[in-house]
Amino acid sequence: MIHRRALCILATLGFLLAACLPVDETPAAATATSPPAIPTQGPTPLPTRTSFPPGTLLDYQAQNGDTLPAIAAHFNTTEAAIRSAN
C-alpha cells in the first residue's frame, strides 16, 4: 500500500515537472533550411519635429509625472522663462 502511494506521488510529480519543460512551438515547415524572410522595404524614416523660431510660445498641457526642469529641458528653455510665461 505504501509503495503504491509513493508511486502515485512520484508519477504526479513527474507530470508536473514535465508540464514545466519548455516546448518548441515552431512549425515543422519553419524548421527547414529556408533562410529567414528579409524585409524588402528600407528603414523606417525618423520622425521630424516642427521647428519654431526662438521666442515662440507654445501651449503645453502638463502630464502626470512632468517636472518643471524636465519640461524646460525638453523645450530648450529655462524654468524661470516658463514661470514668467505661465
Secondary structure, 3 states (H helix, E strand, C coil): CHHHHHHHHHHHHHHHHHHCCCCCCCCHHHHCCCCCCCCCCCCCCCCCCCCCCCCCCCCCCCCCCCCHHHHHHHCCCCHHHHHHHC
